[in-house]
């Protein structure tokens, strides 16, 4: 039986409007309700991936392309699973972490609105409603970045809002141009129109606006200026959400969907993706090395790791456009999508460990820390696992996705790209050796003698993500899981099965 797709939007939306009614005196009940809603979304996502479900839901039963439709395929299913995992861990972590803030029900409401918006983006079958859901998630994230209401948080939130609004303007203008040129907003029918009539100057301009708009949402270099301020300023669970899933759902996913399934791949577009990926990888990692604010260091690594994802799909796009062996394109896209999922897990874990350290010590400056290995052994273990994963050390999950991208670059004879990928991974390792040295090793400062380990839901949420960092290599190595979760997402992009499925509907 097909799960009604609107549940992924309706459940968090409904709870988001209910939890503020509890008020401050019953905020524990609001927390329970929000956590139950998030857990339900995770269970639904796991179920549809386990059963291999796909399908189309016509909202209000209006016929396509006139009506609004939600589409579940391999790629959107992968994104739903990723969003649900990270949302569950972040919500669990926030039970204790957010006790230091007032207006906790409002935090929960904004959190669930952001989740609903992201789920709507990955399920939307028409480009205007993709924009609408993108705005729901974006506006919620603007408020959550400034939730602490301190000077730093409000400044970062304002900067994020301004640049996010610029990105939304580019995307909306692109939507208008596409509608004017094709006469439809449905993604599949836009794709069919482009296949029959080809691209004209107006559509090329619209594609350029989408690349800029979604590139800003994904914080790809040179569109990354908002991210290093926004991620450190937000509460730790929100930093985990922003880096773990928001920049992927609103940025990378939307960009990849529009290029591969709507406009079609070409050699110039593929090289644009590769260029954005390489710039993000290199500039992000070298800016990260010099940071002494732990969360700011992690923010720059988010830029760098997004470069891996875009590089992988960019290599796949070039190989497809050149008409070479599609197996090598599939390998590159598989590496990119697998790294997207892996990064969601280990980067969310890193931000949660940063929150654990900050709430225990009152600082996130590396030079003011040290010797926490004995005081915070659980956090140290979780941070070490996540650091090894992001640096690409085997057998953790980051190693396997980076290996796929390197192999795909070599098979496609892009030896320079393979070398850059390895170099960036080595610099990433150096950066996180610095993190381990300054936070957990050395002498414990006198003012941190009474530091206590994070317990309860905070430890459990970190443990869940750390366990995934260890076992997620199974997704690649065990064929039944790979064929269930990763391969369908790759096929959507390589074979464009998304469009053909909708066009074939009566």
Residue pairs with C-beta under 8 A, 6 or more apart in sequence:
2 53
2 55
3 44
3 47
3 48
3 53
4 57
5 55
5 57
5 70
5 72
5 123
6 57
6 59
6 70
7 44
8 41
8 44
8 45
8 80
8 116
8 119
8 120
8 123
9 116
9 119
9 120
9 123
9 133
11 37
11 40
11 41
11 116
12 37
12 38
12 41
12 112
12 113
12 115
12 116
12 119
13 112
13 113
13 116
15 33
15 34
15 37
15 112
16 108
16 109
16 110
16 111
16 112
16 113
16 116
17 109
18 33
19 30
19 33
19 34
19 105
19 108
19 109
19 112
20 30
20 105
20 106
20 109
22 29
22 30
22 33
22 105
23 105
24 102
24 103
24 104
24 105
27 104
27 105
30 104
30 105
30 108
31 95
31 104
31 108
34 91
34 108
34 111
34 112
35 91
35 92
35 95
37 112
38 84
38 87
38 88
38 91
38 112
38 115
39 88
41 83
41 84
41 87
41 88
41 115
41 119
42 84
42 85
42 87
42 88
44 84
45 77
45 80
45 81
45 83
45 84
45 85
46 81
46 84
47 53
48 72
48 77
48 80
49 77
49 78
49 81
49 484
49 485
50 484
52 484
52 488
53 72
53 77
54 72
54 73
54 74
54 77
54 488
54 501
55 71
55 72
56 64
56 69
56 70
56 71
56 72
56 125
56 501
56 502
56 505
57 69
57 70
57 71
57 72
58 64
58 67
58 68
58 69
59 67
59 68
59 69
59 70
60 67
60 68
61 67
62 68
64 125
64 186
64 188
64 189
64 502
64 505
65 126
65 184
65 185
65 186
65 188
65 189
68 125
68 126
68 129
69 125
69 126
69 186
69 502
70 123
70 124
70 125
71 123
71 124
71 125
71 187
71 498
71 501
71 502
72 80
72 123
73 488
73 492
73 497
73 498
73 501
74 487
74 488
74 489
74 490
74 491
74 492
74 497
75 122
75 253
75 256
75 257
75 337
75 488
75 489
75 492
75 493
75 498
76 122
76 123
77 485
77 488
77 489
78 337
78 341
78 485
78 486
78 488
78 489
79 122
79 248
79 249
79 253
80 119
80 122
80 123
81 341
81 485
82 245
82 248
82 340
82 341
82 344
83 115
83 118
83 119
83 122
83 245
83 249
85 344
85 345
85 468
86 240
86 241
86 244
86 245
86 344
86 345
86 348
87 111
87 115
87 241
87 245
88 464
89 240
89 348
89 349
89 352
89 461
89 462
89 464
89 465
90 111
90 237
90 238
90 240
90 241
90 244
90 348
90 352
90 461
91 111
91 237
92 457
92 460
92 461
92 464
93 236
93 237
93 240
93 352
93 355
93 457
93 458
93 461
93 462
94 107
94 108
94 111
94 235
94 237
95 456
95 457
95 458
96 454
96 456
96 457
96 458
97 235
97 236
97 237
97 355
97 359
97 458
98 104
98 107
98 235
98 237
100 359
101 107
101 147
101 148
101 235
107 144
107 147
107 235
110 140
110 143
110 144
110 147
111 140
111 144
111 237
111 238
111 241
113 136
113 137
113 139
113 140
114 136
114 137
114 140
114 141
114 144
114 241
114 246
116 133
116 136
116 137
117 133
117 134
117 135
117 136
117 137
117 138
117 140
118 133
118 137
118 245
118 246
118 249
118 250
119 133
120 129
120 130
120 132
120 133
120 136
120 137
121 130
121 133
121 134
121 137
121 249
121 250
121 253
121 254
122 249
122 253
124 130
124 133
125 186
125 187
125 188
125 502
126 185
126 186
126 187
127 175
127 178
127 185
127 186
127 187
127 190
127 258
127 262
128 175
128 179
128 185
129 185
130 187
130 254
131 168
131 171
131 172
131 175
134 168
134 171
134 217
134 250
134 254
135 168
137 246
137 249
137 250
138 164
138 168
138 217
138 250
141 160
141 164
141 238
141 241
141 242
141 246
142 157
142 160
142 161
142 164
143 157
144 234
144 235
144 238
144 241
145 153
145 156
145 157
145 160
145 230
145 233
145 234
145 238
145 242
146 153
146 154
146 156
146 157
146 158
146 233
147 153
147 234
147 235
147 238
148 233
148 235
152 233
153 233
153 234
155 229
155 233
156 229
156 230
156 232
156 233
156 234
157 230
157 233
159 225
159 226
159 229
159 230
160 226
160 229
160 230
163 216
163 225
163 226
164 216
164 217
164 226
166 216
167 212
167 213
167 214
167 216
167 217
167 223
168 213
169 213
170 209
170 210
170 212
170 213
170 216
171 209
171 210
171 213
171 214
173 206
173 209
174 206
174 207
174 209
174 210
174 213
175 185
175 206
177 202
177 203
177 205
177 206
177 209
178 185
178 190
178 203
178 206
179 185
180 202
181 200
181 202
181 203
181 206
182 189
182 190
182 193
182 194
182 203
183 193
184 190
184 193
186 502
187 257
187 258
187 261
187 262
187 498
187 499
187 502
188 261
188 498
188 499
188 501
188 502
188 503
189 502
189 503
190 262
191 261
191 262
191 263
191 264
191 496
191 499
192 499
192 503
194 203
194 262
194 263
194 264
195 264
199 207
199 263
199 264
203 263
207 258
207 259
207 263
207 269
210 254
210 255
210 258
211 255
211 272
212 223
214 250
214 251
214 252
214 254
214 255
214 258
215 223
215 251
215 255
215 276
216 223
216 226
216 251
217 247
217 250
217 251
217 254
218 247
218 248
218 250
218 251
218 252
218 255
218 306
218 310
219 226
219 227
219 247
219 251
219 302
219 303
219 306
220 251
220 276
220 277
220 279
220 280
220 303
220 306
220 307
220 310
221 276
221 279
221 280
221 283
221 284
221 303
221 307
222 279
224 280
224 284
224 303
227 247
227 299
227 302
227 303
228 287
228 296
228 299
228 300
228 303
230 242
230 299
231 239
231 242
231 243
231 295
231 296
231 298
231 299
231 302
231 351
232 239
232 293
232 295
232 296
232 299
232 364
234 242
235 355
236 295
236 351
236 352
236 354
236 355
236 356
236 358
236 359
237 352
237 355
239 295
239 298
239 299
239 351
239 354
239 355
240 347
240 348
240 349
240 351
240 352
240 355
241 348
243 298
243 299
243 302
243 347
243 348
243 351
244 343
244 344
244 345
244 347
244 348
244 351
245 344
245 348
247 302
247 306
248 306
248 309
248 340
248 343
248 344
251 306
252 306
252 309
252 310
252 340
256 313
256 493
257 498
259 265
259 269
259 273
259 317
260 313
260 317
260 492
260 493
260 496
261 492
261 493
261 496
261 498
261 499
262 499
263 269
265 317
265 318
265 320
265 321
266 317
266 321
267 318
267 321
267 322
269 317
269 321
270 314
270 315
270 316
270 317
270 318
270 319
270 320
270 321
271 314
271 318
272 314
273 310
273 311
273 313
273 314
273 317
274 310
274 311
274 314
274 315
274 318
274 417
275 314
276 307
276 310
276 314
277 307
277 308
277 309
277 310
277 311
277 312
277 314
278 307
278 311
278 417
278 420
279 307
280 303
280 304
280 306
280 307
280 310
281 304
281 307
281 308
281 311
281 420
281 421
281 424
282 304
282 307
282 420
282 424
283 303
283 304
284 300
284 301
284 302
284 303
284 304
284 305
284 306
284 307
285 300
285 301
285 304
285 424
285 427
285 428
285 431
286 427
287 300
287 303
288 297
288 298
288 300
288 301
288 304
288 428
288 431
289 427
289 430
289 431
289 434
291 297
291 300
292 365
292 366
292 367
293 364
293 365
293 366
294 354
294 357
294 358
294 364
294 365
294 366
294 435
294 439
295 351
295 354
295 358
295 364
297 366
297 431
297 435
298 347
298 350
298 351
298 354
301 347
301 350
301 390
301 428
301 431
302 343
302 347
304 424
304 428
305 339
305 343
305 347
305 390
306 343
307 424
308 336
308 339
308 343
308 401
308 402
308 405
308 421
308 424
309 336
309 337
309 339
309 340
309 343
310 336
311 336
311 405
311 409
311 417
311 421
312 332
312 333
312 334
312 335
312 336
312 337
312 339
312 404
312 405
312 408
313 332
313 333
313 336
313 337
313 493
315 329
315 332
315 405
315 408
315 409
315 412
315 414
315 417
316 329
316 330
316 331
316 332
316 333
316 336
316 408
316 493
316 494
317 329
318 412
319 325
319 326
319 328
319 329
319 332
319 412
320 326
320 329
320 494
324 412
326 494
328 408
328 411
328 412
329 494
330 490
330 491
330 494
331 404
331 407
331 408
331 411
332 404
332 405
332 408
332 409
332 412
333 490
333 493
333 494
334 404
334 486
334 487
334 490
335 401
335 402
335 403
335 404
335 405
335 407
335 408
336 401
336 405
337 486
337 489
337 490
338 400
338 401
338 404
338 475
338 476
338 486
339 398
339 401
339 402
339 404
339 405
341 401
341 472
341 475
342 389
342 397
342 398
342 400
342 401
342 469
342 472
343 390
343 398
345 389
345 397
345 465
345 468
345 469
345 472
346 385
346 386
346 389
346 390
346 396
346 397
346 398
346 465
346 469
347 386
347 390
348 465
349 382
349 383
349 385
349 386
349 389
349 462
349 465
349 466
349 469
350 383
350 386
350 387
350 390
352 382
352 458
352 461
352 462
352 465
353 379
353 382
353 383
353 386
353 462
354 364
355 458
356 376
356 379
356 382
356 454
356 458
356 462
357 364
357 369
357 372
357 376
357 379
357 439
358 364
359 454
360 375
360 376
360 379
360 451
360 452
360 453
360 454
361 368
361 369
361 372
361 448
361 451
363 369
366 434
366 435
366 438
366 439
367 438
368 445
369 438
369 439
369 445
369 448
370 438
370 439
370 440
370 441
370 442
370 443
370 444
370 445
370 448
371 440
371 441
371 442
371 443
371 444
371 445
371 448
372 379
372 380
372 439
372 440
372 444
372 448
372 451
373 380
373 440
373 441
374 444
375 444
375 448
375 451
375 452
375 453
376 440
376 451
376 453
376 454
377 453
378 453
378 454
378 459
378 462
378 463
379 453
379 454
379 462
380 440
381 466
382 462
382 463
382 465
382 466
383 435
383 436
383 439
383 440
384 436
384 440
385 396
385 466
385 469
385 470
386 465
386 466
386 469
387 432
387 435
387 436
388 396
388 398
388 469
389 396
389 397
389 398
389 399
389 469
390 398
390 428
390 432
391 398
391 425
391 428
391 429
391 432
392 398
392 399
392 402
392 403
392 425
392 428
392 429
393 399
393 429
394 400
395 470
395 473
396 469
396 470
396 473
397 468
397 469
397 470
397 472
397 473
398 469
399 473
400 472
400 473
400 476
400 477
401 476
402 421
402 425
404 476
405 421
406 418
406 421
406 422
409 415
409 417
409 418
409 421
410 418
453 459
454 462
474 481
475 481
475 482
475 485
475 486
476 482
476 486
491 497
492 498
